[in-house]
Structures are given as C-alpha cells and as structure tokens.
Amino acid sequence: MTQIPSVPLSATSERARALPPGAVERLAADLVGTARTPDDEGYAAACAGFNRATWRSPDVVVLAAEAADVAAAVVFANEHDLPVAVMGTGHHGVRPFRHGVLVNTGRMDHVHVDAAGRRAFVGAGARWRDVVPLAAAHGLAPVHGSSGSVGVVGFTLGGGLSPILGRKYGWGTDHVLALEAVTANGAMVRASATENEDLFWALRGGRSAIGIVTAMEIALLPVDGFAGGGLFFDGRDAERVLQAFEQVTATAPEELTVSIAFLRLPALPGVPELLAGRFVVHVRVALIHDTADLDRLLEPLRSAAPLLADTVQPLSNEEFEHVHNDPEDPTPFSEQTAMLSGLTPEAQRALLAEVGPASETGLHIVAIRQLGGALSRTSTSGRAVTTSDASHVLWAVSIGMPDDDDAAGGGEADALVEVMRPWSTGTRYLNYAPDDGHPEAAFAPEDWDRLQRIKAQVDPDGRFPAEQQEHHQSTP
C-alpha cells in the first residue's frame, strides 16, 4: 500500500524537551482546569487509566475542564515541540507515553439529552453510565458498549461495537452526528458530514492521532428495554456450547446478539465465586424489541449442556451492564484481536485446541463476538471502519503486567490469532487492537492510505502520535 513517509500516523512520542522555568505555571494560569508535573501531588493519579499495564510519564498532564483547556495544552506543546496524547478513561492499553503533554479529559463529562431531537451531546470525559440513564428516561438508547465505565468518545471513535444494539443499528460511529475537536495547531473546530468532512471521516477510526475530540453529538434510538443476561456452563462442555453458539448465531435475527467467552479468571477480589479459579463458558445474550421468541431462540444453547447459571431476563436500558458483567476495578491487562470471516467446524476445532478444556492456556478471557446484520452493511455516512466481510470478532486477554509471569498469556494471544489466521479477514477491531506497532492492521488498505493523507494535512508536524507506535515488527 502507498505510504506517506513525511508524517506517518505512527510518529514517535519520545521527544524529551526541557521546559523553561515558569512555563507550566503560565500554562496553568490559562486553564479552567489544572496542570501537574511529576513533582506535583496527584500527578500519578492523573496519568493512570483503567488499564494499569500502560505507563504514562508526561512532562505535564493537563486535567482539562473545557475545550479551551485542550486547545491551550496543544498550543503549549507546539511552543515547546512536545508530542500530545489524550486519555479519557484509559481502558485501551497503549505503549508507554514518555515526555510530552498528556491531556486528561475526565472532567469534561457533561451530558445533555435532546429527547425531541433524539440526540445527545456528550463531553469527552462522559462515560456510558452518564449517558444511558438520561436517554432511558425518554425511552431512548445510544449505541453503547458493555461497560458503563467506558468512555463514550473513545468507544465510539474506535468503531463502537454494541453488545445489545449493534446488529440492529450498526456501529456506534455510524450514529455520530457531529464532533467538536482540537486540531494540531490548537484550533477548535466542528466536523460533520457537511463541514470539515475529511476530518469527520478520519476521527471516526483514526481517533486521537488525527485530533482531540472534546465533545460529540450522537443519535439516540427508540429502544426502551430488552431481554438479556448470561448463560454459564462448565468449561468441560465448551465444545458442545460452542457448536450451539454457532447454530444460534447462524440464523439469529438482527434483534438478537449473542457472544461467547471462555473465562479462566483468577480468584481475586471482585471476581464472582461462580467464576473464580475455574474454567467457565459464558454466553452473553441480548434481544431488543419483540422478546417473545427469546426462549425458542435460545433453546439450542440452554439444552447444549447443564447450566451453572441462567441470568437471562427482561432488563431496562439502565441495566445494560448485566449482559457482560465487565469488571469494575482498574487492572493491568494485554489484549489481541482479529476479525473472523466465519466460525466453521474447522475453526471451532482450532479454537478449542488452543483454549478448550484440554489446553493449559494462560489466557484469562477469550471471547467471540457476533457481527452481521447492520454491522456488516456499508455506512451511509462513511467512516474509517470496514467490516463487511467479517462475521465475528475474536478478543483474547491476559491479565497482569506485561513482564509478569501472570501475564504469560500475552504471547499465547498472538499465537491464538496466528492459529485462527485461516479464518481471519486480515483486519482487526480497533478498540481491541494491541499496541504492537501495526496501526494499519485495523483498516482496509484504501482507508489506511486516506488516513495517512488526512494526517499529513491536519498534523504536518506529527504533534499527535498514534496510540499504536512505529512499525518495529514484521507485518502480521
């Protein structure tokens, strides 16, 4: 594919610059929020995100309270030739960010719901649990993720795979109406389908390598409750449950979303007794709109093997977290992912050989999430996410610091993706993609080329390094 060597998306972030005396104090005086350096109390907390495997040690961290603070931070970085990174909730693990300016948008968590217009206006620091209840009060729902603690902006700009609404309504990024962002020159701009169109397209996939989104306007959908929860099985029955999973998903209506996870969670605080220290298969289920046929749709799964627990029940929009039951406490973890074109019997056997009951894998979570439906249709608004040839997403997680023995599964995640290569589309879901130096692997070649061209136009000096840094390994 054509590369643009002048300003790659993978520009490095390791340009240390000694700041002149008083520089940070002058920056702080211009902020509504605050600025902290390594010598300040609260610096470590301001740099820490949900994924504790990521190490950030910027020269200064700006805790922005409004868009003007973000712009001031970028102007400061330009004045001192420093790279800029951004963090909302820090769920996505990235390579260590050394030196430069880190913009923490966590305080920018304002949310406004326009029920009549079926839209919500959210700040860069808003989380899904800030938005979903406000929309639910009007019988509406955003295309949200599985965890309420995940940031709305980061989730959406990385694609936005919803475990409840995605197959019916598409990717979260398809429902972005407008973005407010700060560009590399410190300008505050608005982007939509009719203004700054290239920037609008690129941010919805290119994320913070293109600019820092400070606010987002998203569409809300007429969904008022659903049926959902989990089916839990002993890991010894993984083969039968996986076969039933494929049977159900092969003919599932778009209103039904089912995913499967092989869980080997350690006995740690916060891990339910049902899951702690054992191999469990967790099937996650969500059905929107007409839920009368749910029992019939799930019958092959429920009869596949003895159930350890069945939590599927009618739920309100606010109870969306009950489907996946994601962990609440910050933790270090590494992840790997691949888009799959199918889950054939051969693919199932290959997967089970690596992570089934007879394996001794060090991976703590291996999930297969169903796509199809609206997720596989071409977006009418255009976005830098291409998945039309994918039927499932594979996600493998190893808990622990990358250098710890407990995280030995990190290498096994790479090996699993390699084993599943015959059934891979060759691309991967950006929100699950590791920081392995291959940002291009999340995009179709033509989309990557367009991102590179736009990057060269809006950030000619490489002020915003990509979360996934320079290519230092062979192409996967």
C-alpha angles and dihedrals in degrees: 000000000000114000128198103216097187098075111004121188085242098064110156123257098205103098107127116199126182107235116226118245112279095013096117092043090055090049091050091052089060095052133090085201126045141267124216135188130200090271094056127095111251094027095118093048091049090054097044121095134184093275102066093189088080117085120205122184107165124172087240135005119207116207096205121209097182142006092269089062090055090050091049090051092052092047089051090051091051092050091053099033095243130150119244128221129179132212130186108167098341097228093138112076115226138175115283112282108219121187124345130079122310115200112206109198097182094114092056093081101133117142130188124181121205099197095181091052093040093230140113131212112212134181123231093258098050118120127208092255087059092055109032098063093048091052093042090059086070098041091259136120137194122223092265138172132248097265128059092210094062117103117253096220098046093045093049099043089052091057103276111237107198118203090207111028105023102090092049100039108020135234121345091241089060088067098053108118099181142348133212112208146166114232128210093271091056096256121144109225141169122228129192140138089288103035128050086354097178091052090048091053095045098047089057092072104001090063119175094355086074101038144318113272110216099178139005137203113212135181120246123216132221097252119134109178133329143200116260151130138114143301113209125201136177110263091238087073094053095118095054093043092049090051091051090047091057091046092053097042094047091068102022118136115240090255090065122075121183129177132176130214131190104212128197100165122174121241096261132143109282095027110116116244090241090063105029116116097348141089111258132171112219119195112195118206136190129169122180132196111002104033097168093101096050096107091051092048093049098042095099090054097044091050096043094087141339111297122235090193139349115201099165109132142131109297136186120236089256090060094062092120090068091076099067101012092211118195118269102202122083112254139169115254143155125215143194131187147181137185111238125210093205146346100231123171087262091052091049092052091049091050094048092048088060103038107008128112094282094053127090095212121166092212112116098196130023113174134181113201121196120236127175127100114064090351089070097046123096114261115245090211096047125233140180093259119097119184107140093123097046126095100177142017119226116209124182123186134190117192119218139053112308093247096044123103087233089064095055087120090076091085090043090057090058089047091050092052089050092051090051093048094106088064097039126108090216094248133085141210109268097217090059097037116120124230095254100136097264109102089153090067090076094061142060109253094251091050092049090051091050091048090053092051093049091045090055090052101046100032108028093162096049093242092158110053116202118257086239107057139210122332105261102150134058115276110272 
